Amino acid sequence: MSDERRVHLSRSAPEAYKALEAFSKTVGAIATANGIDDRLKEIVQLHASQLNGCAYCVRVHVDRALVAGLTADEIAQLATWRESGVFDERERAALELAEAFTFISEEGIPDAVYDHVGGILSEQEYVGLSWILISINAFNRVTIAGRYPVPPRPAATS
């Protein structure tokens, strides 16, 4: 990674970043009202951040995933969820939707994905997760564009 200075968008236009944070809180509340718990929110946000290559957001959502009850093993298995048996049908549908939203420029939301996910999630859950995914993809773009740093964490003292 180059050492060149990048514009830190959240500092350069704080009102826009605050609006994005408010948007995120709004869609989080909608998702909760539509039956999406914190665990599922963090699963999709972490996976989208992994797919986008956003190290900053991966760190944030690993921390939040642990608080939401995901285990280290489940977090490690996200990258290989299709081959892993640790996620239930609903979580797998959400992960499939996360991939479709993250790579939306390639095929949109393919009918096969929409139909498969719609056979597992309710319309309200689909709406809630869709807005969560729109939000996290926006945050990923802000942090990736600004190359927000992710320094090593200090070692725990015993």
C-alpha positions in Angstrom: 0.0 0.0 0.0 1.4 3.4 -0.8 2.1 6.0 1.8 0.4 8.7 -0.2 -2.1 10.8 1.7 -5.7 10.1 0.9 -8.7 12.3 1.4 -10.5 11.1 4.6 -14.1 11.5 3.3 -15.7 11.4 6.8 -13.5 14.3 7.9 -13.7 16.2 4.7 -17.5 16.2 4.5 -18.7 15.3 8.0 -22.3 16.3 7.2 -22.4 13.6 4.5 -20.8 11.0 6.7 -23.2 11.9 9.5 -26.1 11.4 7.0 -24.6 8.0 6.1 -24.4 7.1 9.8 -28.0 8.2 10.3 -29.1 6.2 7.2 -27.3 3.2 8.7 -29.2 3.6 12.0 -32.5 3.9 10.2 -32.0 0.8 8.1 -30.7 -1.1 11.2 -34.0 -0.3 12.9 -36.0 -1.3 9.8 -34.1 -4.6 9.7 -34.7 -5.2 13.4 -38.4 -4.4 13.0 -38.5 -6.8 10.0 -37.1 -9.8 12.0 -33.4 -9.5 11.3 -31.4 -10.0 14.5 -27.9 -8.6 15.3 -26.3 -11.9 14.5 -27.6 -12.0 10.9 -26.9 -8.3 10.4 -23.3 -8.9 11.4 -22.9 -12.0 9.2 -23.9 -10.1 6.1 -22.0 -6.9 6.9 -18.9 -8.8 7.6 -19.1 -11.0 4.5 -19.8 -8.0 2.2 -16.9 -6.2 3.8 -14.7 -9.2 3.1 -15.8 -9.4 -0.5 -15.2 -5.7 -1.0 -11.7 -6.0 0.6 -12.5 -3.4 3.2 -10.1 -4.2 6.1 -11.4 -1.4 8.2 -15.0 -2.6 8.1 -14.0 -6.2 8.5 -12.3 -5.3 11.8 -15.4 -3.3 12.9 -17.8 -6.1 12.1 -15.6 -8.9 13.5 -15.8 -7.0 16.8 -19.6 -6.5 16.5 -20.1 -10.1 15.4 -18.4 -11.4 18.5 -20.7 -9.2 20.6 -23.7 -10.5 18.6 -22.7 -14.0 19.6 -20.8 -15.4 16.6 -17.9 -17.7 17.5 -14.4 -17.3 16.1 -15.0 -20.5 14.1 -18.2 -19.1 12.5 -16.4 -15.9 11.6 -13.5 -17.9 10.1 -16.0 -20.0 8.1 -17.7 -17.0 6.4 -15.2 -16.9 3.6 -16.1 -20.6 2.8 -19.8 -20.6 3.8 -20.9 -22.7 0.8 -18.6 -25.5 1.8 -19.1 -25.1 5.6 -21.9 -26.6 7.7 -21.9 -24.0 10.4 -24.6 -21.7 8.9 -28.3 -22.5 8.9 -30.5 -22.2 5.8 -31.6 -18.7 6.7 -28.1 -17.5 7.2 -27.0 -19.1 4.0 -29.8 -17.3 2.1 -28.6 -14.1 3.6 -25.0 -14.7 2.6 -26.2 -15.5 -0.9 -28.0 -12.2 -1.0 -25.0 -10.4 0.4 -22.9 -11.6 -2.5 -25.6 -10.6 -5.0 -25.8 -7.0 -3.6 -22.0 -6.7 -3.3 -21.5 -7.7 -6.9 -24.7 -6.1 -8.2 -22.9 -4.5 -11.1 -22.3 -7.9 -12.6 -25.8 -9.3 -12.9 -28.1 -7.2 -10.7 -29.9 -9.5 -8.3 -30.3 -12.6 -10.5 -33.8 -14.2 -10.7 -32.4 -17.5 -9.3 -31.0 -15.7 -6.2 -34.1 -13.7 -5.7 -36.3 -16.8 -6.0 -34.1 -18.9 -3.8 -33.7 -16.3 -1.1 -37.4 -15.4 -1.3 -38.3 -19.1 -0.7 -36.5 -18.9 2.6 -36.8 -15.3 3.9 -40.0 -13.4 4.2 -40.5 -10.3 2.1 -39.9 -8.2 5.2 -36.7 -10.0 6.0 -35.6 -9.5 2.4 -36.3 -5.8 2.6 -34.4 -5.4 5.9 -31.4 -7.3 4.7 -31.3 -5.5 1.4 -31.2 -2.1 3.1 -28.4 -3.4 5.5 -26.4 -4.5 2.4 -26.9 -1.2 0.6 -25.6 0.6 3.7 -22.6 -1.6 4.3 -21.6 -1.4 0.7 -21.7 2.4 0.9 -19.5 2.4 4.0 -17.1 0.0 2.4 -16.6 2.4 -0.5 -16.0 5.4 1.8 -13.3 3.5 3.8 -11.7 1.8 0.8 -11.5 5.1 -1.1 -9.8 6.8 1.9 -7.6 3.8 2.7 -8.6 4.0 6.3 -5.8 2.5 8.3 -6.0 -0.8 10.1 -2.9 -1.0 12.3 -2.0 -4.0 14.4 -3.8 -4.1 17.7 -1.6 -3.9 20.8 -0.9 -7.3 22.3 -3.0 -8.2 25.3 -1.2 -7.9 28.6 -1.5 -10.7 31.1 
